[in-house]
Amino acid sequence: MTPPRRPPMRRILTDLSPHRRLLALGTVAAAVAAAASAIGPLAVGVAIDRGVLDRELAWVLIGAASFFVAAAVQLGATWAQTRWMGRFAHNYMRDLRRDLLEHLFALDLDFFTRVRTGRLVSRLTSDVDNLQQFVEHGLALVGRTALLILATLAVMLASSWVLTVVVVVALMPLGVATAWFRRRAYVAQVDVRDRMADLLGHVSESLTGARVIQAYTYEDPRREAFSRVNDDTYAAKVETVRLSSRFYLVLEFVSPASIAAVIGVGAWLAADGSITVGTVVAFTLYVGRLFEPIQQLTELAAIIQAAAASYGKVYAFRDERPLVSDAPDAVEFVPRAGEVLLDHVSFRYDRAGPAVIRDVRLHVPAGP
């Protein structure tokens, strides 16, 4: 089965736009936290070069004070980001649930004959829960880590472009692995969403039809059907774990390899006086700071791909249009306010099915 196309980012941003003020405040707070985090290793490097190697105690105190101030600013900005992004997420999810339910009520009966109840339950529960997890936790962390990576690379580039190139080259295998993982993880997460919809549908039908199942002693076929659906869901989830484990293997290799490359090249540059020892120490800290958000992003990769799959499912549901809708000049129905006239009306349960009522004329006069 071909997975649904990824939802365009502009459509997601349009959905988020009513709450853009809170989103903007959270983004600004994340930028401040990222900038403060990038200052810390720089202060350590200055303290080593000017304070330890040059034996100037004042620079040690300045470096320690700068590190403390940066940590305090980062803490305050992180608190503000958590507060504003939390409010943004809850406001957005409240509106999304309301819109989905209103859209459900607007659809015609033909839609409910074509789509299983379990898939609708999955859209309104499992997929919405996926989106809440992403918007409430993942979106804030993605923004913060992306800004932290940019801020760290900017400070690294200003300190030593040679060591920055070494780190970027060491990161290239991770970029290739990320592109590989992104494509496959999306397909795997779409499969998980489909299997979860089947599982919820089976459970929903078994609950609503429990009396009939017991009355006709149909328990064994239902158990077998559930076992197949459950096994399919298990296999889909195991596939996501398999992909993640391969990706994490690359990540765990690239991180120490990058630190080793920085120490080796940095020691060589420090020996001929191109850079200072403090810069080399700062870069080893920067590599750790750089891989911390990268690792967080990789841990969020499954959440991001699951959210992309859920957005695709939710938008496909929202794009459903009823076959019958009110005319622009439709009059609001008022009980017992006038007569009812059906003029040559036909009816079928679905588009492909036979007409069960043909060319009916019915006149019901006003009154009790």
Disulfide bonds with the S-S distance in Angstrom:
none
